[in-house]
Amino acid sequence: MEEEKHMLLGGKYEKGKLIGTGTFAKVYHGREVSTGESVAIKVINKDQVRDQGMVEQIQTEISATRLVRHPNIVELREVFATKSKIYYVMEYVSGGELFAKVSGGGRLKEDVARKYFQQLISAVDFCHSRGVSHRDIKPENLLLNGNDDLKITDFGFSALPEQKRYDGLLHTQCGTPAYVAPEVLRKKGYDGAKADIWSCGVVLYVLLAGFLPFHDENLMNLYRKIFKAEYEFPPWFSPETRKLISKLLMADPERRISIEGINRVPWYRRGISRNSSFRSKRERVSSPDPTPGLKKSISSPSFFNAFELISSMSSGFDLSTLFESKEKKKVASMFTSKFSAAAIVERIEAAARGMRFIVETEDDFKVRIDGTEEGRKGPLAVTAEVFEMAAEMTVVEFTKDSGDTLEYERFCEEGIRPALKDIVWTWQGDVGSSNGAGEVTVNSG
Amino acid sequence: MPVSIKECCCFLKKIGNPRRIIHFALLASETSFSINEIEALHDLFERLSHAIIEDGLIHKSSGLRFSATAARTICWQILFDIFDIKKNGVIEFDEFVRSLSIFHPDAPESDKIEFMFRLYDLKHNGFIERDEMVLALLSEMNVDLSNDEVEAILDKTILDADLNGDGKIDLEEWKAFIPKYPSLLNNMTLPLLR
């Protein structure tokens, strides 16, 4: 009994068969015994990461991976260690490597390749927006799940020292640095985000062609080809894909296309799949009223009760202030106004339309604002609600229903706030609007 | 019990402090936190507890750095009294972790509702009373509201929550009241704790 319990990794996981081997790590299939759920367990020998700097970097990367939860990124569930080994427990992705689809000279139809490329860019963009670059996008790191959706893996290793990494890369099965951007090979300081875009370009090329854009038996020649971005298009590449790939595989990182640029390319935008996991919970409450004009019976906004007032008007009980670093400013999402509820609703609608959002009035005092553009986590969806606080004093609260937080903050800061400037009495929860610490009385227990 | 990477690093650096690790493991087993999270909370605790007096405890005065307004000072004092489980005037690391545990995203909602009740039960007598609320409200405000307006808001709120008509809110009434206004629980969950 005792013995058996001992065999479980972290007291929870049963280790199964070996599913992959890398330079530093072995990956095993695993099962969480209590739930029966499949996981992938990556095991690293500590001897190989003995150097203290490297251990610290692994730690940094673990926190980076925790930052990036996205449907196209393999989720890191847990990390633990024993005396000699480090274990990463990750989401198990069952569909194998993406590149199995093009191995042996096979290639993908443009539509299929585009779908994977869209998912790849969506994940990479998401990471970049969180300040994380992968820096090692290559076939082994692109997997497919049971629904044929792409999953990027191995964020945990992106910051391992380059020397060792690229040495490692040279010994992987493809045996070439074929996916690595020229500036990375030069080992100069480089921008990880731009290097990722190059690698995405190579991936797109491979999916459409069935072979690598840069290949040569001789390593020196291969390097030269990459430095000069010297490659040829197979005859079946459409003019549109040629154009896009030539922008992605631009040797000069400064001139290489950005993610915003990619997002504007019509070929890329075509049939862009909406990430279903980002759909808002709003769907459930949506009851579009076909005749909103007839529903004018509600005459006053909901009442804002005393506790709502206390908890929203002051951040006193909001302990998150304990954890925040000073430079991080929280976006105020509530303001008070002396204008009438109807006037405020009208102004919010106009402001949102001005920003090209779709506006829908749920009732007289609740406005739904929907983005028309696909954001990092699906389109942005915001609700604005007007409450009555007292006679001639209303409170307006904005809530994000779905979409990316950073995009929402920009929506508030750069869109809503300036547009409503003249009707706002005060924005609540603004950092820096406090009256200074001078009046505080010290009352030490 | 698996040991976190961070702890392993500590081990590598200075062959750790086994007593501390056992202490953390114990806390982890009794709260919603993992050992890694408790380690992180310990860093935060050290920062807070070293703010003024360096004795490894949080004193009431330690909260000053984040109570920039009079209203927030009052909130801090209320929180302090609740966090100080042993009522000895200081917050120890154990008390800190146990109280914050209620703010964990995985902590049961019923615990959050009860904790919140205690925030407003200023006299610790099992009721949220109207005059306590007036006090709290008035001191919180940085909005221009007349006394009459504050009174009106309070009347309406009590009317809404006070089911048995005794003019104050007891825990049972509170439990029925909160689900009607779920946004009130927002501050009771700190996503950062995960």
HADDOCK unambig.tbl for C-alpha pairs under 7 A between the chains (distance, minus, plus):
assign (segid A and resid 10 and name CA) (segid B and resid 1 and name CA) 6.83 0.50 0.50
assign (segid A and resid 10 and name CA) (segid B and resid 2 and name CA) 5.26 0.50 0.50
assign (segid A and resid 80 and name CA) (segid B and resid 2 and name CA) 6.19 0.50 0.50
assign (segid A and resid 80 and name CA) (segid B and resid 3 and name CA) 6.09 0.50 0.50
assign (segid A and resid 80 and name CA) (segid B and resid 4 and name CA) 4.90 0.50 0.50
assign (segid A and resid 80 and name CA) (segid B and resid 5 and name CA) 5.87 0.50 0.50
assign (segid A and resid 81 and name CA) (segid B and resid 2 and name CA) 6.44 0.50 0.50
assign (segid A and resid 81 and name CA) (segid B and resid 3 and name CA) 5.78 0.50 0.50
assign (segid A and resid 81 and name CA) (segid B and resid 4 and name CA) 5.84 0.50 0.50
assign (segid A and resid 81 and name CA) (segid B and resid 5 and name CA) 5.69 0.50 0.50
assign (segid A and resid 82 and name CA) (segid B and resid 2 and name CA) 6.78 0.50 0.50
assign (segid A and resid 82 and name CA) (segid B and resid 3 and name CA) 6.69 0.50 0.50
assign (segid A and resid 305 and name CA) (segid B and resid 153 and name CA) 6.46 0.50 0.50
assign (segid A and resid 305 and name CA) (segid B and resid 157 and name CA) 5.43 0.50 0.50
assign (segid A and resid 306 and name CA) (segid B and resid 153 and name CA) 6.02 0.50 0.50
assign (segid A and resid 306 and name CA) (segid B and resid 154 and name CA) 5.94 0.50 0.50
assign (segid A and resid 306 and name CA) (segid B and resid 157 and name CA) 5.98 0.50 0.50
assign (segid A and resid 308 and name CA) (segid B and resid 184 and name CA) 6.07 0.50 0.50
assign (segid A and resid 310 and name CA) (segid B and resid 137 and name CA) 6.27 0.50 0.50
assign (segid A and resid 310 and name CA) (segid B and resid 140 and name CA) 6.58 0.50 0.50
assign (segid A and resid 311 and name CA) (segid B and resid 184 and name CA) 6.90 0.50 0.50
assign (segid A and resid 313 and name CA) (segid B and resid 141 and name CA) 7.00 0.50 0.50
assign (segid A and resid 314 and name CA) (segid B and resid 140 and name CA) 6.31 0.50 0.50
assign (segid A and resid 316 and name CA) (segid B and resid 71 and name CA) 6.87 0.50 0.50
assign (segid A and resid 316 and name CA) (segid B and resid 72 and name CA) 4.51 0.50 0.50
assign (segid A and resid 316 and name CA) (segid B and resid 75 and name CA) 5.21 0.50 0.50
assign (segid A and resid 316 and name CA) (segid B and resid 76 and name CA) 7.00 0.50 0.50
assign (segid A and resid 317 and name CA) (segid B and resid 75 and name CA) 5.99 0.50 0.50
assign (segid A and resid 317 and name CA) (segid B and resid 187 and name CA) 6.89 0.50 0.50
assign (segid A and resid 318 and name CA) (segid B and resid 187 and name CA) 5.32 0.50 0.50
assign (segid A and resid 320 and name CA) (segid B and resid 190 and name CA) 6.29 0.50 0.50
assign (segid A and resid 390 and name CA) (segid B and resid 149 and name CA) 5.90 0.50 0.50
assign (segid A and resid 434 and name CA) (segid B and resid 68 and name CA) 6.43 0.50 0.50
assign (segid A and resid 434 and name CA) (segid B and resid 69 and name CA) 6.17 0.50 0.50
assign (segid A and resid 435 and name CA) (segid B and resid 69 and name CA) 6.05 0.50 0.50
assign (segid A and resid 436 and name CA) (segid B and resid 68 and name CA) 5.76 0.50 0.50
assign (segid A and resid 436 and name CA) (segid B and resid 69 and name CA) 6.60 0.50 0.50
assign (segid A and resid 437 and name CA) (segid B and resid 68 and name CA) 4.76 0.50 0.50
assign (segid A and resid 437 and name CA) (segid B and resid 69 and name CA) 6.28 0.50 0.50
assign (segid A and resid 439 and name CA) (segid B and resid 70 and name CA) 6.89 0.50 0.50
assign (segid A and resid 440 and name CA) (segid B and resid 69 and name CA) 6.72 0.50 0.50
assign (segid A and resid 440 and name CA) (segid B and resid 70 and name CA) 5.82 0.50 0.50
assign (segid A and resid 440 and name CA) (segid B and resid 73 and name CA) 7.00 0.50 0.50
assign (segid A and resid 442 and name CA) (segid B and resid 61 and name CA) 6.12 0.50 0.50
assign (segid A and resid 443 and name CA) (segid B and resid 60 and name CA) 6.60 0.50 0.50
assign (segid A and resid 443 and name CA) (segid B and resid 61 and name CA) 6.27 0.50 0.50
assign (segid A and resid 444 and name CA) (segid B and resid 59 and name CA) 6.56 0.50 0.50
assign (segid A and resid 444 and name CA) (segid B and resid 60 and name CA) 4.96 0.50 0.50
assign (segid A and resid 444 and name CA) (segid B and resid 61 and name CA) 4.99 0.50 0.50
assign (segid A and resid 445 and name CA) (segid B and resid 59 and name CA) 6.77 0.50 0.50
assign (segid A and resid 445 and name CA) (segid B and resid 60 and name CA) 5.63 0.50 0.50
assign (segid A and resid 445 and name CA) (segid B and resid 89 and name CA) 5.32 0.50 0.50
